[in-house]
Amino acid sequence: MQQSGQDKEIVMIPNIPQIGGRLIYSLQKWKEINSEALILQGVQAIWKSKQSKQRLESMITQQPFRGSQIETTRMESIINQELEAGVIEEIKLNQAKWINRCFLIGKPDGSFRKIVDCRKLNEELVSQYFKMENIQELQDLLTKDCYTTSIDITQAFHHVRLVGELKQYLSFQFKQKTYQYIAMPFGISLAPRMFHKILRPVIEKVRCKSNVRILSYVDDIIIIGKDKQVLENKTQEISNYMSTLGWLISVKKSRITVMQEFEFLGWNFNSLNQQMRITEEKKNKLIRYFSKTIQTIRQQEMVTVRQLARLRGKLNFSEWQLVKHHSI
C-alpha cells in the first residue's frame, strides 16, 4: 500500500525509559555544556587489579531473597516498577558474573526501600576521592533574611546508564529469577563521584545563566536569593532547564515556594535570626551510630581502616554540630 504524504512525515521517536539511563536521550543538550562525553561514558568498572573479576567470579553463589510475606510482596512490586522504569532487566543465571544480596529496610512512613548489598563488589572497585559541597559552604552562601527553594530529582542515580561488563556484576535474585542493573544503582562505590561529575557542569551553567546562588550535595539542590518573586521564577526556570537535559524533577519533593526557615542535610536553618541547629532525627542517628561502634570495639571485633576513617569524620562532624553554637 502506498503511504500518504502525511504518513511519510511521521518520525519514530525512541522509547525513552521512564528513568533508567534516560540522560543519553538528551545528548544534544549535554553537548551545549560540553558534557556529552560524560553521558556517553556512563558508569564503567574501574577494577583494583587484574585479579578482581576472577576473585568475584570464583566466589559467586546464589543469593535468594529472604523476607516475610509482606516483604516478598513489596519486593515484587518494587522489582516490577524497576523493570518498567528501565532500571533493571531480567537475565539468565549463567549471564551473571557476581550476585549481590538483596533485601528491604523499613522507612519511617511504613514503606520499604530496596537495598542491594554491594560491599563485596565495592572491595574490588577503585574508590576515587572527590570533594563535595558541605554545610560550611552553605553557611557562606546564606545571608540575613535571604530566601531559599529546593529541587529534587526523582531517583537521581538511576538516570545514569551502566556501560560494559559492570552490569553483569550488579546482579541479584528474586523468586528463582535473576536480574541485573542497567542503570546506576545506589550502593555501588563508583556512583557518588560519577553523579557529582555529571551534575557539576549543570550547576555551573545554572550559576552563570541564572545569576543565583546554588549548591548541590549529591542530588540535594538548594537555591538562594534575596527577592521572593525573582527566586520563585528562577527556580522554575532552573527546573525546566534541568528537564531539557533529561532529569525527571519531583514536583512533590521539590520546594518552589520560597522559605526563610528550612531543613537541609539534617540541619534546620533560619535566615531571619541567622541560626542553625541539628534536627532531632539527625542527632538520634549519630547517637545510634556511636553506640553501635562502641559496642563493636568493646567486643574486640575487627574494625577496618575505612571504618576508622568514617568514625573520625563522624566525630569531627558531631563536635561541630553538637558542641558548638552556630550562627549563619
C-alpha positions, -999 to +999 in steps of 0.1 A: +000+000+000+013+034-009+019+058+020+002+092+020+023+123+023+012+127+059+024+092+068+058+099+053+063+128+076+059+107+108+092+103+127+096+074+150+107+086+185+128+062+206+111+046+235+127+067+262+128+048+296+109+063+324+140+067+344+168+042+337+198+058+319+175+084+303+201+112+301+215+097+269+184+107+251+191+144+257+226+142+243+223+173+221+215+194+252+245+180+270+267+189+240+257+226+247+276+224+280+304+203+266+294+173+287+282+148+262+313+126+267+304+120+304+269+109+294+282+086+267+308+072+290+282+062+317+294+042+346+322+017+339+341-007+362+374+005+375+390-026+389+416-026+417+436-053+400+436-078+371+425-105+395+395-086+408+370-101+384+385-136+388+381-133+426+345-123+424+336-150+398+353-177+419+332-168+449+298-164+432+269-181+449+232-178+446+216-152+468+178-160+471+157-132+487+147-139+523+118-120+539+083-121+553+053-125+531+047-087+533+083-080+524+081-105+495+050-089+481+066-054+484+098-066+468+079-080+439+062-047+434+094-027+435+111-050+410+082-047+386+084-009+389+122-010+382+116-032+352+090-008+338+113+022+345+142+006+326+164+004+357+169-034+357+164-063+333+159-100+337+188-122+326+197-159+326+215-171+357+247-181+337+250-145+324+256-132+360+292-129+370+285-118+405+253-119+425+246-094+453+224-100+482+191-081+481+168-071+509+144-045+522+146-019+550+117-001+565+112+036+561+097+060+588+065+062+568+059+025+569+071+018+533+102-001+523+134+006+505+151-020+483+188-025+492+214-043+471+244-052+492+274-043+470+301-045+497+320-074+482+318-059+448+330-025+461+360-042+477+372-049+441+364-015+427+386+016+429+371+043+451+383+077+438+383+107+461+363+138+452+352+169+471+315+176+477+299+207+489+291+208+526+272+226+554+301+251+558+298+262+522+260+266+525+267+288+555+288+310+534+261+314+508+233+322+533+228+359+542+205+375+567+168+375+556+176+355+524+151+331+509+156+295+496+140+269+474+150+234+465+149+210+436+146+172+440+155+147+412+134+116+411+156+085+417+186+106+406+213+079+403+191+058+380+193+085+353+229+074+345+234+043+324+257+014+331+282+005+304+300-027+296+307-056+319+298-039+351+262-048+346+269-085+350+285-078+384+254-059+395+230-089+395+206-100+422+179-127+426+143-129+434+118-158+432+141-181+411+148-153+386+180-133+381+182-096+373+209-071+366+210-033+368+213-014+335+212+020+352+234+032+381+222+019+414+226+032+449+252+013+470+280+010+444+311+029+454+316+045+419+281+061+420+285+093+441+316+105+423+301+098+388+269+115+397+288+145+410+308+148+378+277+147+357+257+172+378+286+197+383+286+213+348+248+217+351+252+236+384+280+257+369+258+265+339+229+275+361+251+298+382+263+315+351+230+317+333+206+324+361+229+345+383+217+328+415+235+312+445+230+274+442+246+244+460+242+207+454+250+179+478+248+147+457+211+151+445+200+176+470+199+210+453+192+243+471+188+278+455+192+310+474+181+346+467+171+379+483+139+386+463+110+362+468+094+365+434+126+365+414+138+334+433+105+316+426+107+325+389+144+314+387+137+282+404+110+273+379+134+282+350+161+260+365+137+231+369+126+235+333+162+237+321+172+205+340+142+187+324+155+195+290+187+176+300+167+145+308+163+149+345+130+139+360+121+166+386+099+155+415+072+182+419+061+166+451+095+167+468+108+199+453+101+232+471+093+260+447+077+282+474+103+304+490+111+299+527+134+316+553+132+286+576+141+253+560+158+219+566+188+207+546+211+177+552+199+172+588+200+208+598+173+234+605+182+268+591+167+302+599+179+332+579+159+357+600+178+351+632+208+335+613+207+304+634+211+267+625+206+236+646+208+199+641+175+180+636+164+155+663+164+128+636+200+135+626+211+137+662+195+103+671+211+087+640+245+099+652+239+086+687+229+052+674+259+051+651+283+058+680+266+033+703+270+006+677+306+015+670+314+015+708+298-020+711+319-033+682+351-020+698+342-034+732+336-068+716+370-065+700+356-072+666+377-064+635+375-028+625+387-017+590+407+013+582+378+027+562+355+023+593+380+042+614+382+069+589+344+071+588+344+072+626+369+101+627+348+120+602+316+114+623+334+126+654+346+158+637+311+163+623+295+157+658+318+181+676+309+208+651+272+201+653+265+191+689+290+211+709+293+245+692+266+270+689+262+281+653+252+313+636+249+317+599 
